[in-house]
């Protein structure tokens, strides 16, 4: 079996069935672990394994492992249902699942309450010397290291760039967004592009395990600077043999900029989200101590 769930950590290196049952079992019962794992079996036959974990906060969890035959619809649905219930018990308001866009698992996941949020394209390329030229922005001089107080400004960038349908499923409030952010694998560096005291762009680069990763976000009014920002990121990753970037379907300017620098699409993915929040029941009148005192 292969892992049908993709995270940023395993996106470029999909692995065959090599997960340790003992390791997952220990992780799920360890008091120091926030991961949870489940096995779907009949007798001595294992039909699937699933594990979930928090992202950047307890309110947002993600499926890190989903080992099952792609055609095994009942076991996939059962595992996703169990993972969602356990994530909710751990405080999750949303559970994220990334799968191949055309692999059939996306449709199966919908039976377990997951809804399509957006599609993504994985681009891969390399850093070469001819990308050292600087644009009119001179982004290297305009970018500074990200500070903690920039978080709300980056959230505003997300609000401006992501369509309403995406925000409704993924994150509407600052706390939801902060909890649902994916961490780039390896050693990560974040920088921001500031104009008159306001953050108008965010650039993240990371290196690890032979692969460098790049992520970029710009205010729509500054979309024309996408190429300059991308080139600044590539210069920061100078020497990397392989660079990857995961681009959402609502960021066509970044896709075009990557293709102009020789990057090629290597995979299409679908991000699905399940809400675990419970609906509020009928409103019933109640008396407060203040009202009683009157």
N, C-alpha and C positions, 0 to 999 in steps of 0.2 A: 504493500500500500504506500501511497505517496501522501505528503501533507497537502491537503486541499485548502488550508488557510494560510494566508500570507501576511507577514508583518514586515516592517522596514528592515528588520534584522535578517530575515531569510529570503527576502524578495529576490535577490540576485543569485541565491544559491539554494534553489529548491532541493530538498533532500528526500531520498527514498526512506522507507520505513527503517529508522534507526533509533527511534526513541526508546528509552529504557522504561519498562513497566515499573520496575522497582524504584527508579529515580522519580517518576511521576507520582507514585504512591507515597514516597517519602515526602515529596514536596507538598502534597495535598494535606498531610497530617501534621507537618512541622509547624510549631507555633510561630516560627519566624518567617514563614512563607505566606505570601498572599496569593499564590497560585492554587488553582483547584483543578483536579483531573478526574475523568470518568472513563470507564471501560464498558462497552456494550458487548455482551457475550451471550451465547447459548451453549450451556454445557461447557465443554473445553474449547469451543470455537469462539475466537474473538472476531467480532464484526466491525469494531471501530473504537477509536480512542479520541478523546477530546480534552483540551485543557484551556482554561481562561485565566486572565490576570488583569489587574488594573493597568491603565495607561499612565497618565501623569497624576492622577488622583483617583480616589475611591469611587467617584460618581460615574466614571467611564471605564468600562472593561473592554477587553478585546479577546477574540479567539486566537490563540497562538498556535494551537495544533488541532487538526481535524483529520485524523487518519481513518479512512474508510474507502471502500470501493465507490467510485463516483456514481455507479448505478444502484447502490444500496440505499434507496430513498428512506425506508423506514428507520434504519439505524442512524442515518444522518439527522433526520428530524428529531428522533428521540434524544440524541446527544445534544443537539442545539437547544432543545427545550430544557433539558436538565442543566446545561451550562447557564442559560439565561436565568433560570430560577435561583441557582446558587449565586450568581453574580448579584442579583437583586438582594439576596440575603446579606451580601457583603457591602451593600450600600450603593450599588450601581443604579443609575437612572437610565443609562444607555449601554448597549453592548454592540461592539463593532465587529464586523466580519468582512475580510477582503478575500475574494476568490477570483479565479480566472473569469473574464467577462463572458466567454462563450463556452465554458466547460459544463454547463448544465447544473452545477451546484447552486448557482444563484437562484434558479427557479425552485429547487428543492428547499432552499433556505426560507423562501417566502412562505412555505407551508408551516414553518416554525415561527412565523411572526416577524421575519426580517424584511425590511423594505429597501429598495435601491435608493441610494443617496446620490452618488455620482460615479462616473467612470474615470479611470486613470490610464495613462500610457507611460510605460517605463522606457525611457531613452537611455542609451549607453553610447559612450564615445571615449576619446582620450584627449589629453592636453598636449598641444603641439605649439611650437614657437611662433607660428604665424598668427596665433591668437593673442599675442602680446600687445598688439596695437591698441591705443586708447581712443575712445570716442570723445565726443564733445563734452560729455558729463565729467570726465576724469573722475570716475567713481571711486578710485582708491583714495583720493584726497577728500572726497565728500562723505565717505563711510566712516563710522566710528564704532567701537565695541558696544554691544548692547548692555544696558544697565537694567537693574531690577525694575526701576520706575518706568521703563519703556513698555512694560507688559500691556497696560491699558491702551497705549497707542497702537501696538501690534494687533490687539483685539479689534480696534477700530478699522485697521487695514483689512482684517478678515471680514468684518461686516460689510465693507465697501466692495470687496472682491467676490465674495460668495453669494450666489443667488439665494433668495428667500427660502426656496424649497430645500436647499442644502442646510441652511441655518436652522430651519424648523426641525430637521431630523438629527443633525449633528450637534449643534450648540447654539442657543439663543442668548444666553447670559454670559457674563465674563467668567463666572465660576465654572459653568459647563464647558466653556472653551478651554480654560486653563487645565481642567481635568482631562479633557479628551485629546490634548496635543500628543503627537507621536514624537518620540525622541529619536534623532538620527543615530545610527549605530557608530561606534568608535568615538574618537576624540573630536568633539564638536566645537565650532567657533561661530558665534552669531554677531552680526553687525547690522547697523541700521543706517538708513539714508535720511538725513534730516534737512528740512527746508524751513527757515524762519522759526525754528524752535519746535516744529511739528514733524513727527516721524512719517515719512511718505513711502518708505521701502524697508524691507527686511531681507537679509541674505544670510543663509546658514550653510556652512561647509563642514564636512567631517571626513576623517580617514580611519580606516580600520580593516583588517583582514584582507588586504590586497585590493580593496574597493574603496573609492572615494565617493561621497554623496553630496549632492547640491540641492538646496531648496531656496525658492525665491518668491517674494510677495511684494507687489507694488500697488499703490493707490491707482485706480482707473485713470485719473487725470495725468498720471505720469507713466502710462503704459509705453510711451514712445522711448523710454529709457531702459526698456527690458534688455536690449542687446548689450548696453553698456554695463548694466548690473551683472548680467550673466558673464561677461568677459572678466569682470573683476573677480567673480567667484572662481572662474577657471584659472586665473593667475594665482589665486590663493591656494589652488590645488596643484600648482606646478610640480611636475615630477610623477604624478599619479599615472599609472598605466591604464587604469580604467575608471571612468567617472560615470555615475548614473544619476538620473533625476526622474522623479515620479511627478507627472504633471496631470492635474485635474482637468476634466473636460471644459471647465469654465475659465481656463487660462490659455486661450489659443495663442496669445502673443509669446508666451514662453516656449510653446511647442515650435513656433516658427523660428524663434531665435536659436534654439538648439539645433534645428535642422540646418540652419545657415552655417553652423559651426561643425557640420559633419556628423552630428549625432543621428542615430537611427533607432526607430521604435523596435523594442524587443519583446513587448508583451502588452496585453490589454487586460485590465482588471476592473472589477466592480466592487465598490464599497457599499456594504449593506449595514443597516442600523436597526436594532430592535429597542423600542422603548420599554422599560420595565416599571415605569411609574404607574401607580394605580389611580384609576379615575375616582374623583370625589363623588360620593353618593349624594342623595337628596339632602338639601339643606333643611335643618329642623331648628325651630326657635329654641333659645336657651337663655336662662336668666343669669346675670352676673351679680356678684355681691354688691357692686356699686348700685345697680338698679334696685336691688332689694332694700338697700339702705334708704332709698328715696321713699 
